[in-house]
Amino acid sequence: MEHTDAAQVAALLGALGAVLVLLPHGRVLPLAGFALLGLATAGLGRSLVGDDDLRLLFTDAAGVALVAVGALAAVLGAIPLVRYPTVVPVALLAVAPFRIPVKLGAEEAFLLLPLYLVLAASVLALVYRMVRGERPAAPPFLLTVPLATLVAFTATSFLWTRDEREGGIALAFFIFPFVAGFGVLARARLASWLPRALLVTLVALGSLFAAIGIWQAQTRTLFFARDVEVANAYTSFFRVTSLFKDPSLYGRYLIVPIAVLLVAILLHRGRTIEWVVAAGFVAFLFWGLYFSYSQSSFVALFAVTFAVALVGAGRQLRILLLVCAVLATLAAAAVAADAVGGRSARDVTSGRSRLVTVTLDAFEARPIAGVGVGGQPRASAEESRKGSASRNASHTTPLTILAEGGVIGFTLYISMLVAVAWALLLVTRQDRTLGIGLGAVFLVLFVHSLLYAGFFEDPLTWGVLGIAAAVLAAEPVTTGTSERQEETAPDTPKLQAH
């Protein structure tokens, strides 16, 4: 990684920018925060790409054209979002899953380029409206204080990270852009049609991915997944990835729409035809999920199905569900004990027990403040002296945070989870179906991250937090020209807090 000192300054600027975007009320400081996040992302990106590739980007005709087209697209995309700010959450969700393979320096990376483009347009639209006098409601401290503290500490840990490159990637391509996205969503105007629009968008995306996955299973064709293609040659089953690089990531984007559909079926008092249609989509999504053969995805599906059924059931059915869960757990434990026999823990867990061990080795090296953002794989490889950094990634978000943030970072992580749980409970009191739907999505992401990681690197996580913050902060938006606008423009429908 080039220009490490400049990258460290950029990380600190990003930490300050995150705090300014999340905590202050008013307009000036949040606007300064968005600017600092942009500068921090650009600074870290410059260090990651390197001088030669950066020079080529701004001197080569194709590079100049790419930059110009991207900037123009962001500006043009901001124009309709200024006029119709209520579509921002749906626009961000519609592009959130798509990853585009690009060359990043000497490496090929799968970047969320469509999301970055829409996110830039959304930030520009919000900044324009705030400069013109709009004063959106500030997000609630219940969420922003623990989130700002965690992000600021994570960004600061770049100063002592054991892997500057991976830490820079985590901050520049995930943490800082997603904090900006949270800042936009938390200040968004919420229309009354938003929950249904989000549901339709999720189901449409999931159906697209499932259809491609089913087609891949029938034609034995894969995209962007050379490693999975090689592994399939040595197994009796064929794993698919749809438009993703990994079957587990593909599975995650099918479980999320299944979860919200289950909430709609169990909690929404709709017509019979609506239940039938929703059940049909659940069956189709599960059909696509089956061919992923993703254990982490099926565990998350079981967890969210049980949780939604428990919430939507009556008292007697809840008791029955709990009894069945206990019996199923005991039966699974008995089967697992019989299957283990004399086999080693590493063999039984397909190597996961070794990853736990080497991750704890990294934690023990720096137990207080951790090995720094992005530093766990390399620190584990160096401490255990076994394998490369890529073979020592924990694939478990809590363990990764424990190793990279130490006791301090892990405490902040737990505090954030408690705050999110409380915020979702408050949202549920205002709108039961929306609150439980957001909770179901968050549960899927959390459980999935226990076996696959990618919790804070998934835009859906930040989307749930942003929508929850917007609901809790919902109030009439005031501008310097509000009285004149009320006389000339119809009211924008909002999801009222009540």
N, C-alpha and C positions, 0 to 999 in steps of 0.2 A: 504494500500500500504506500503510495507516494504522499509527501507533504503531511506527515503524521501530526506535526504541531498545528498546522492549519485545520486538520480534521478535528483535533481536540477542541480548538476554539469554536468550530462549527457545532460540535456536540453541545458545548456549554450554551451557545446562542440558542440552540434548539430547546434546551431545557428551560431557559428563560422564556422563550416564545410559547412553549406549552403552558407554562404557568399563567402567562398573560392572556392566552386564549381561553383558558378554563376558568380562572378565578375572578378577575375584575368585572364589575358591572360597567355600564356606559359604553362608549364607542372608541375612545382614543387608545386605551391600553389593549383591548382585544385586536384592534387593527394593527397595532405595533406587533402584537404576538403573531398574527398571520404573516406579517412581513419577515419576522425573525425565523419562523419555521421555514419559509421559502428560502431564505439565505442559508440556513443550516443545511437544508436538503441539497442545495446547489453546491455548497462547500464540501460536504461529504461525497457527493457524486463526483466532483472533480478529483478528489483524492482516490476514489475507487477506479475511475476510468483511466486516469493517468494523462500526462501532458501530451503524449504523442497522439493518442486516440482523440483527446479533446481538440487538439489543433486540427486534426483531420476532419472532425465534425464541423468546424467553422471555416474550413478552407476548401474542402472538397464540395463540388457542386451538389452531389446527392445529400451530403450532410447538411449543407446550408438549406437546401430545399426541405429536408425533414424538419429542421428546427423552425423554419418559417411556416410550414404547413401546420405543425403542432401548435405554435403560438396563435396563428390565425384561427384555427379550429376552436381553441379555448376561448378566445374573445367572441367569436360568433356563437359558440354554445352558451355563453353567458347572457346573450341578449334575450332569448326566450325565458331564461330562468329569472331574469329581472322582472319580466312582465308576469310570469306565472310561477312564483316561488313555491307554491304548494306541491309542485311536481318534483322538487329536488329529491326527496327520499326515494321515490319510485325510480327516478333516473339513475341514482347511484346504485340501487339494488339491481337494476337491469343489467349493469355492466360489471358488477362486483366479481362474479366467478371467472371471468375470461382472462386467461394468461397467454401472452404472446411470446413465442421464442425469439430472442434477440441476442446479438453478440454484445457482451459487456466486457470490454477489454479483450483479453485472450480467452474468455469463457463464454459459454452459452447460458443464458439465464431466461427463466420464464417470468416475465414481468406483467403486472396488472395495468398495462398501458391504456386500455379503454377506461378503466376506473380512474387512473391518474388524469386523463383528459377531462372527464366529466367532473371530477373533484376540483380541478383547476378552474373550470367554468363556474362551478358552484361557489367557490371562494370569491372569484371575481364579482359574481352577481351580488353576493352578500356584502362585499366591501363597497360596491357601488351604491347599494341601497343605504348602507350605514353612512357613507359620506354625504349622501343626499338628505340625511336627517332622520332616517328610520332608527328607532331604538328598540330592537328586539329584546324580549325578556331574557335575562341572564340565566344560564343553566343552574340548577340547585346545588348548593354546597354539599349536600348529602353525597352526590356523586363526584363532583369536581375536586373536592379537597383530597380524598384518597387517591383519585386518579392522577391528579397533578403531582402529588407527592411521589407516587410510584414512577411516573414517567420522568420526572426530574431526576430522581435517583438513578434510574436506568440509564438516562443519557449521560449523567455525570460519571457513571461507572466506566464509560468509554476511556476515561483517563488512565485506568489501570487494567483494562481488558487484556487477556492473554492472546486475543486474536483481533487485531485492529480491523482486518478486512471484513470478517463476519460481523463484527460489531457495527461497522459502518453500513453494511448492507441492511442489518436489522433496523437501524435508525433511519437511514435515508429512504428506504423503500417500503417500510412498514410503519414504524412508530410515529415518526413526524408527519407523514401524509395522513395517517389515520386519526391523529390528534386534530389535525385541521378539519378532517371530515366530521369528527365528533362535534367540533365547534360550530360547524355549519348546521348539522342536524339538530343539535340542541337548541339552536336559535331559529329553527324552521317554523313556518306557519303550517299548522296541521289542519287539513281539510277533513270534513266528516266522512269523505269517501276513502280516506287513506288506508284504513285497515283492510278493506276489501281489495283495494288496488295492490297492496303489498302481497296479499294472499294470492291473487291472480298471477302476479309477476313471479312469485316463488314457484308456483305450480307449473307455470309455462316453462320456466327455465329447467325445472326438474324433469318435466316431460320431454323436453328437447334432449337433455343429457341421457335420459333413460332410453329413448328411441335410438340414439346413436349407439349406446352400449349394447342394446339387444341386437342391433344390426351387426356390431362387431363380433358378438358371440356366434352369430350365424355364419358370418363370412370369414371369421378368424383373421380379422384385420385390426391393427392398432395404430394410433397416432401418438407421436411424441413420447413413446414409452419403450425405448430400446431395452432397458433392463427387464421390464415385465415380459417383453417378447422373448428374451432369452430364457427367463425362468419358466415361461409356459412350455418351452420345448422339453422340459424335464418333469412335467406334471401331467396327471391324467385329466385335469380340468383346465379350462381356458379363462384366465382373468381378463377383464376388460377395463378400460380407463376412460372411455368416451372422449371428451375433449381435454382431459387432464393428463398429467404425467404419471399419476399414482392412483391405484384403485381405491385407496382409503379416502383420498380427497374427493374422488368421484362419488364414493358412498356418502360422504358428508353432505354433499349438495343434493342428494336424494332423500336423506333422512329428515333434513330440515323441512321441506314441503310436506312430507308425510306427517311430521309432528304437528304442523299448523292445521292440516286437514283433519287430524284426529281431534284437535281442539274444536274445530268448527263442527264436526259431527257430534261430539259428546256434549258441547255446551251451547251451541247455537240452535235456537228454536226455529228452524226453517221448515220448508215444505219437504215432503217425502222425496220428491224428485231431486231436490238439492242434496239430500243425504245419499241417494243412489249414485248421483254423478260424482260426489266426493269420494265415496267408497270405490268407484271405478278407477279414479285417479290414484288412490292409494294402492290398489292392486297392480296397476300398471307401473307405478314407481317401484314397488317391491319387486316386480318382475325384473326391472332393470338393475335393482340393487343386488339381486341374487347372484348375477354373473360377476360382481366385483369380488366375491369371496373374501370380503374384508371383515375380519373378526372384530376390529374396533368399531366398525360401523354397525354390526349386528348387536354388539353390547350397548351402544348408544341408543339404538332403536328399541331394545328391550327396556332400557331405563326410562326413556321418555314415554313409551306406551304405558308402562306401569304407573308412572307419575300422573299422566293425564287421566288415566282411568280412575286412579285414587281420588283425584280432585273432583272429577265429574260424577262419581258414584255416590249413592246414598250410604247411610251409616252401616246397614247390614252388609251391603256389597263391599264396603271398604274392609270390614272385618274379614270377609271371605277372601278378598284379594291379599290381605296381609298374611292370612294363614297359608294360602297357596304359595306366596312368595317364600315363606319360611320353609315349607316342605320342598319347594323347588331348590332352594339353597342347600338344604341338607342332602337332597338327592344328588345334586351336582357335586357337592363335596365328596360324597361316597364314590361316585363314578371317577372323579379326579384322583382320589386316593388309590383306587384300584388300578387306574391307568398308569400312575406314577411308578408303582412297583419299586424296583431298585434303580430307576433312572435318575440321572442328576437333575438338579434344578435348572441348569442351563439348557439341557436337552428338552425338558418338559415345557419350558417357557419360550422355546425357539430363540434362545440367546438373550431374552429380555432381562433375566436375572443378572447376567454379566454387565449389561448396560446400567442397571441400577447400581451395581458395585463400583464401576468405574466413575459414575457420576458422583457417588458419595466420596470417592477418592478426591475428586476435584473440590468438593465442598470442604473436606478436611484440610485441604491445602490453604484455603482462605475462608474460614468459617464466619467471620464477622461481616465483611462487605462483599465477599464473593470474588470470582475470577473475572468479573466484568461482562458487559453485554456481549453476547456472541462468543464468549470465551470457553464455554463448557466443553465442546468436543475436543478442542486442542489441549485444554488443560487435562482432560481425562486421559487423552493419549499420552501426554508427557508424564503424568503421575503414574499411570499403570504400565507405561512402556510397552504397550501392546497395540499394534495396528495404527492406522492413520486417523486423523481427526474425523473424517467422514464416517468411519466405522465405529465411532464412540459417541455419536449423538444420542442423547438419552431417550428421545421420542416420548417423553413424559413431561408435560409443562410444569407441574409443581416441582419435580426434581431439577429441571433445568433452571428454574428461578432460584431454587435453593442453592445450586452451585454457582450461578452467575451473580446473584444478589446477596448471598449469604443469609445470615439470620435477619439482617435489616431488610433486605429485599423481600424475603419470604413473609415477614411480618406485614409489610406493606401490601403484598399480594393478598394475604388473608383478609386484611382490613378492607381492601377493595371488593372482594367477593361478598363480605358481609354487607357492605354498603349497597352493592348491586341487588342483593336479595331483599333488603329492606325497601329499596326504591321500587322494585318490581311488585312488592306487596302493596305499596301505596298506589301504584298504577292500577293494580287489580281492583282496589277499592273504588277507583274512579270509573273504570271500564273493565268488567270482569273478563270478557272474552279477549280483549286486546292484551290485558296484563298477563293472563295465563298463556296466551300465544307467544308473547315475548319471553316469558319464563321458560316455555317449552323449547324455544330455539336456543336460549342461553344454556339450558340443561344439556341439549344435544352437543353444543360446542364444548362445554366443560367436560362431559364424560368422554367425548371423543378425544379431547386433548390429553386425557390420562393415558391413552394408549398410542396416540399418533402425534401428539404435540400440535403446534400450529394454532395456538389459542389467540395470542395477541397479533399473530401474523395473518389472521383471517378477518377481512373487512366486515363480515357478518357480526362478529363480536362487538365491534365498535358501533355498528349500525343499531344493534339492540340497545346499547347504552345511550346512543344519541336520541333515539325515539323515546325511550323512557324519560330522559332528561327533558325533552321537549314537552311531553305530556305533563310532567310535574311543574314545568315553568309556564304552561300555557296561560296567556292573558292577552287582552287586546293590545295589538301593536300600535305604538304611537309614533308619529312623525311630526316634523316641523310644519307640515302642510296637511295635517290629518283632517282638519275641519273642511278645508276646500275639497279634499279627496272624497270625503263622505257625501258631499253634495253632488259630486259628478260621477262617482263610480259605485257600483253595487258592492255590497258587503261580500267579503271572501268567506266562504264557509270554513269553520274551524272546528277542531275536535276539542270541545270545551272540557275543562277540568271541573268536576263537580263531586 
